[in-house]
């Protein structure tokens, strides 16, 4: 399972950085690279189930300080998402987060499906 998750996370990072660039979503730090270029989650990754852990809707670039030292800088992240994406978008994410905890999905099957989907997204971005 670990190789599948590693591949999926690599795809998530690649898509996120192509979509949003190298600017920290929460503090605005620019030219993120190497260790200072993180892919942060709107909600703490450890609190997410298989359904949302690799969901592109909740991923944005973050600097090391915001993602690691500030634990994702969640309040700022949430407020900016609300401002940029809107209330309807955030309400849907909140509902999906509740369902994520209730759902009993087979993680491996879901992850393999996401890999196919995300590889298609990347091809379309080229």
N, C-alpha and C positions, 0 to 999 in steps of 0.2 A: 504494500500500500504506500509506503514511503516514496518510492520512485514516482508513483503516479502523482502524489501531492507535490513533490519537488518540480515535476514538469508543469503541473497546473499553476503553481505559484510563479514560475518563470514566465509563463504566458501572461498571467495577470499583471506582473510588473511591466512587461514589455508593452502591453496594450495601454496600461495606465500612463506610462511615461510618454508614449506616442500621442495620446489624447491630450494630456495636461501639461506636458513639458517638464522642466526641471526647476520649478518654483514651488516652494513649500506652500501648501494649501492653507495652512493655519497661521503662519507668521510672515509669509511673503519672502523668505530668504531666497536668493536667486543663485543660479548656476550650480545647483546641487549635483554632486558627482561622488562616485565611489561610496565610502561608508556614510557620507552625509546625504546620500540619495536613498531614501526609504520609501516604501509603499505602505501608507498608513490606512487603517480601517476606521470608519466612522464609529463603530461599536467595538469594544475590546474583542480581539480575535478569540481569546479563550472562552468568552461567553457565547460564542456563536456555534450553531450546529452545522451540519454538512451543507444545508441549503444556502446559507449566507456567507460561510467562511471565505469562499472564493468568488463572491458576487461583485462584479465590476461596478455596480451602482454605488457601492460604499467604499471604494478604494480611490485614494488620491495621493499624489506625491507629498512627502513630508521630509523635513530635515531631521537629522539625528536627534537634535535637542527636543523638538516637538514630539516625535514618535516614541523615543526611548526615555529621555529624561523627564518629559512632561506626561508620560503615559498615553500619548496620542493626542493630548491637548483637546480632549473630547468636547468641552463646552464651546470652544471657539470653532471646532470642526462642525459641530451640530448647527450652530448659529449661521455659519457661512453657507452650509448646505441648504438650510431653510431659506436664506436670502437668495441664493443663486438658483436653486432648483424649485423652490416653492413649497407651499404647505401641502398640496395634493401629493407631491412626490414623497415628502417626508412621512405623511400619514400612511402611504402605501408601504414604505420601508418599515415603519413601526409595526404595522399589521403582519408583514412578512417575518419580522423578528419574533413576534409572538407565535406565529405558526411554526417557525423554525424549531422552537422548543417543543412543540407538540408533535411535529412530524416524526415519523419513524421511517426515514428513507434509507435506502442502502447507499452508503457513502461512496463505495467504489464505483457502482453503476452511475451515480450522479456525477462523480468526478470525471469518468471516462467520457460522458456526454458533454461535459463542459470543455474538455480538452478539444474535442472535435469542433465544437462551436467557436471556441476562442482561436483555434488555428484558422478557421474560416474568416473570422474578424481580421486577423493579422494579414491574411492574403489580400483582403479588401483594402487594407490600409497602405499596401505597398505601391 
